Amino acid sequence: MKQCIPAVVAAGLLLSACANQETKEDVRREIDNQDLVIRELQKKNEDLMTRTGVLETAKRTLEAENAALKQKVASADTVRGVESQLEKLERELSSLGGGIVTKAHAEGVAIEVQETLLFAPGKGKLREAGRTLLKQLAAKLNATGGNLRVEGHTDSQPIRVTRGQYPLGNLQLSGIRALEVAHFLVSGGGLSPTRVSFAGYGKHRPVAANDTPSNMAKNRRVEIVLLKAGAPEGR
């Protein structure tokens, strides 16, 4: 009887070893299965991330297109508004005679007045006829509302400095002329001073090449810019 005990123990150990081996294999298979599931989940997650990125890109593209479309609509409305204002100004100013032109401006609409209607050559004091014209013009501007900026412009020909006048040349002359017109629109035309600003640009913003007397005459001008809402008064 005692001799049978080692055989039984050995058999038990063998069965235990076999059981352990199967358990290890089961665990290994389970780990492999879990690894496979994890890889599949990772692949799905990568696919989802890719799709999310594509959707985000598509969203940003649509938002940009929408913003561009809104800008086009706003620009079209602005153009229509400027065109309407120009037509109205042209009708109202037609009674003032020649030498006055209305045109679109980057900041609204502009009334361009030839130099000779307002000033003598190289001078910064308003002619009497210029005062009469500006008084008539101010009556029209009083009805428009909004802010305006008077801009002075010259040609590129250097002015003759006499008795210390305008030592800074055309830039100074254009500024003085703009100030003179702005001041008269307030003092003689009744415009509110809170509406009116001025700037002198000298030769630096020509509307024509300074290559002929005719073209230089086009550059010697005063522009009264009716500023659209939100535009800066001076620049």
C-alpha positions as CSV (number, residue, x, y, z in Angstrom):
1,M,0.0,0.0,0.0
2,K,2.8,2.4,0.8
3,Q,4.4,1.7,-2.6
4,C,1.3,3.1,-4.4
5,I,1.6,6.5,-2.8
6,P,4.5,7.8,-5.0
7,A,2.6,6.8,-8.1
8,V,-0.5,8.6,-7.0
9,V,1.5,11.7,-6.2
10,A,3.3,11.6,-9.5
11,A,0.0,11.3,-11.4
12,G,-1.4,14.2,-9.4
13,L,1.6,16.4,-10.2
14,L,1.3,15.4,-13.9
15,L,-2.3,16.3,-14.0
16,S,-1.6,19.6,-12.2
17,A,1.2,20.4,-14.7
18,C,-1.1,19.7,-17.6
19,A,-3.8,21.9,-16.0
20,N,-1.3,24.7,-15.5
21,Q,-0.2,24.4,-19.1
22,E,-3.7,24.6,-20.4
23,T,-4.4,27.6,-18.1
24,K,-1.3,29.4,-19.4
25,E,-2.4,28.7,-23.0
26,D,-5.9,29.9,-22.2
27,V,-4.5,33.0,-20.7
28,R,-2.2,33.5,-23.7
29,R,-5.1,33.1,-26.1
30,E,-7.2,35.5,-24.1
31,I,-4.4,38.0,-24.1
32,D,-4.0,37.6,-27.9
33,N,-7.7,38.1,-28.3
34,Q,-7.7,41.2,-26.2
35,D,-4.7,42.5,-28.1
36,L,-6.7,42.0,-31.3
37,V,-9.7,43.7,-29.9
38,I,-7.5,46.6,-28.7
39,R,-5.9,46.9,-32.2
40,E,-9.3,46.9,-33.8
41,L,-10.5,49.6,-31.4
42,Q,-7.4,51.6,-32.1
43,K,-8.0,51.3,-35.8
44,K,-11.6,52.4,-35.4
45,N,-10.5,55.3,-33.2
46,E,-7.9,56.4,-35.9
47,D,-10.7,56.2,-38.5
48,L,-12.9,58.3,-36.3
49,M,-10.2,60.9,-35.7
50,T,-9.5,61.0,-39.4
51,R,-13.2,61.5,-40.2
52,T,-13.4,64.2,-37.4
53,G,-10.4,66.0,-39.0
54,V,-12.1,65.9,-42.4
55,L,-15.4,67.2,-40.9
56,E,-13.5,70.0,-39.1
57,T,-11.7,71.0,-42.3
58,A,-15.0,70.9,-44.1
59,K,-16.6,73.0,-41.4
60,R,-13.9,75.6,-41.5
61,T,-14.1,75.7,-45.3
62,L,-17.9,76.2,-45.1
63,E,-17.5,78.9,-42.5
64,A,-14.9,80.7,-44.6
65,E,-17.1,80.5,-47.7
66,N,-20.0,81.8,-45.7
67,A,-18.0,84.7,-44.4
68,A,-16.8,85.5,-47.9
69,L,-20.3,85.3,-49.2
70,K,-21.5,87.7,-46.4
71,Q,-18.6,90.0,-47.3
72,K,-19.7,90.0,-51.0
73,V,-23.3,90.8,-50.0
74,A,-22.1,93.6,-47.7
75,S,-19.8,94.9,-50.5
76,A,-22.6,94.8,-53.0
77,D,-24.9,96.6,-50.6
78,T,-22.2,99.2,-50.1
79,V,-21.7,99.7,-53.8
80,R,-25.4,100.0,-54.3
81,G,-25.5,102.5,-51.5
82,V,-22.6,104.5,-52.9
83,E,-24.1,104.5,-56.4
84,S,-27.5,105.7,-55.1
85,Q,-25.8,108.5,-53.1
86,L,-23.7,109.5,-56.1
87,E,-26.8,109.7,-58.3
88,K,-28.6,111.8,-55.7
89,L,-25.6,114.1,-55.3
90,E,-25.2,114.5,-59.0
91,R,-28.8,115.6,-59.3
92,E,-28.5,118.1,-56.4
93,L,-25.2,119.6,-57.6
94,S,-26.1,119.9,-61.2
95,S,-27.4,123.4,-60.6
96,L,-24.1,124.6,-59.3
97,G,-22.5,124.5,-62.8
98,G,-19.3,122.9,-64.2
99,G,-16.1,122.2,-62.4
100,I,-17.7,120.0,-59.8
101,V,-17.6,116.2,-60.1
102,T,-19.0,113.5,-57.8
103,K,-17.2,110.1,-57.6
104,A,-16.8,107.0,-55.5
105,H,-14.2,107.2,-52.7
106,A,-12.6,104.4,-50.6
107,E,-14.3,105.9,-47.6
108,G,-17.6,107.0,-49.1
109,V,-18.3,109.4,-51.9
110,A,-16.4,112.6,-52.9
111,I,-17.3,115.9,-54.3
112,E,-14.4,117.2,-56.4
113,V,-14.1,120.9,-57.0
114,Q,-11.5,122.3,-59.4
115,E,-8.9,124.6,-57.9
116,T,-9.8,127.6,-60.1
117,L,-13.3,127.7,-58.7
118,L,-12.0,128.3,-55.2
119,F,-8.4,129.7,-55.3
120,A,-6.0,131.8,-57.4
121,P,-2.9,129.9,-58.5
122,G,-0.5,129.3,-55.6
123,K,-2.8,131.0,-53.1
124,G,-4.5,129.7,-50.0
125,K,-7.3,132.3,-49.6
126,L,-10.7,131.6,-51.0
127,R,-11.9,133.7,-54.0
128,E,-15.2,135.5,-53.5
129,A,-16.8,133.3,-56.1
130,G,-15.5,130.3,-54.2
131,R,-17.2,131.5,-51.1
132,T,-20.5,131.8,-53.0
133,L,-20.1,128.3,-54.4
134,L,-19.2,126.8,-51.0
135,K,-22.2,128.4,-49.4
136,Q,-24.5,126.8,-52.0
137,L,-22.7,123.5,-51.6
138,A,-23.0,123.7,-47.8
139,A,-26.8,124.0,-48.1
140,K,-26.7,120.6,-50.0
141,L,-24.3,119.1,-47.4
142,N,-26.5,120.1,-44.5
143,A,-29.2,117.8,-45.8
144,T,-26.9,114.8,-46.1
145,G,-25.9,114.3,-42.5
146,G,-22.8,112.3,-41.5
147,N,-19.2,113.4,-41.2
148,L,-17.1,114.8,-44.0
149,R,-13.4,115.4,-44.7
150,V,-12.0,118.2,-46.8
151,E,-8.9,117.1,-48.8
152,G,-6.5,119.4,-50.5
153,H,-4.4,118.2,-53.5
154,T,-1.9,119.8,-55.8
155,D,0.1,118.9,-58.9
156,S,3.8,118.0,-58.7
157,Q,5.1,121.4,-59.9
158,P,7.0,123.2,-57.0
159,I,5.3,126.4,-56.0
160,R,7.3,129.6,-55.8
161,V,7.9,130.6,-52.2
162,T,7.5,134.4,-51.8
163,R,8.0,136.4,-48.6
164,G,8.3,133.2,-46.6
165,Q,4.9,131.9,-47.7
166,Y,4.5,128.1,-47.8
167,P,8.1,127.2,-47.1
168,L,6.9,123.5,-47.0
169,G,5.7,123.7,-50.6
170,N,2.7,121.9,-52.0
171,L,2.0,119.9,-49.0
172,Q,1.6,123.0,-46.9
173,L,-0.5,124.8,-49.5
174,S,-2.8,121.8,-49.9
175,G,-3.3,121.7,-46.1
176,I,-4.0,125.4,-45.9
177,R,-6.5,125.2,-48.7
178,A,-8.3,122.2,-47.1
179,L,-8.4,124.1,-43.8
180,E,-9.8,127.2,-45.5
181,V,-12.6,125.3,-47.2
182,A,-13.4,123.3,-44.0
183,H,-13.5,126.5,-41.9
184,F,-15.8,128.3,-44.4
185,L,-18.2,125.3,-44.6
186,V,-18.6,125.7,-40.8
187,S,-18.4,129.5,-40.4
188,G,-20.1,130.5,-43.6
189,G,-22.1,127.4,-44.5
190,G,-23.5,126.5,-41.2
191,L,-22.2,123.0,-40.9
192,S,-21.6,121.6,-37.5
193,P,-17.8,121.7,-36.6
194,T,-18.2,118.2,-35.2
195,R,-18.9,116.9,-38.7
196,V,-15.9,118.5,-40.5
197,S,-12.2,117.5,-40.6
198,F,-9.5,118.3,-43.2
199,A,-6.3,116.9,-44.6
200,G,-3.7,118.1,-47.1
201,Y,-2.0,115.6,-49.4
202,G,0.0,117.8,-51.7
203,K,1.2,116.0,-54.9
204,H,1.0,112.6,-53.4
205,R,-2.5,111.5,-54.5
206,P,-2.8,112.5,-58.2
207,V,-5.8,111.5,-60.3
208,A,-3.7,111.9,-63.5
209,A,-0.1,111.9,-64.6
210,N,1.6,115.2,-64.1
211,D,2.9,115.2,-67.7
212,T,0.7,117.9,-69.4
213,P,-0.8,121.2,-68.3
214,S,-4.3,119.6,-68.6
215,N,-3.4,116.7,-66.4
216,M,-1.7,118.9,-63.8
217,A,-4.9,121.0,-63.7
218,K,-6.9,117.8,-62.8
219,N,-4.6,117.2,-59.9
220,R,-5.0,120.7,-58.5
221,R,-8.3,120.1,-56.7
222,V,-10.3,120.1,-53.4
223,E,-12.3,117.0,-52.5
224,I,-15.1,117.0,-50.0
225,V,-15.4,113.4,-48.9
226,L,-18.8,112.3,-47.4
227,L,-17.6,109.6,-45.1
228,K,-19.6,106.4,-44.8
229,A,-20.5,105.2,-41.3
230,G,-17.5,103.8,-39.4
231,A,-14.9,105.5,-41.6
232,P,-12.2,107.5,-39.7
233,E,-12.5,111.3,-40.0
234,G,-8.8,111.8,-40.7
235,R,-6.2,109.5,-42.2
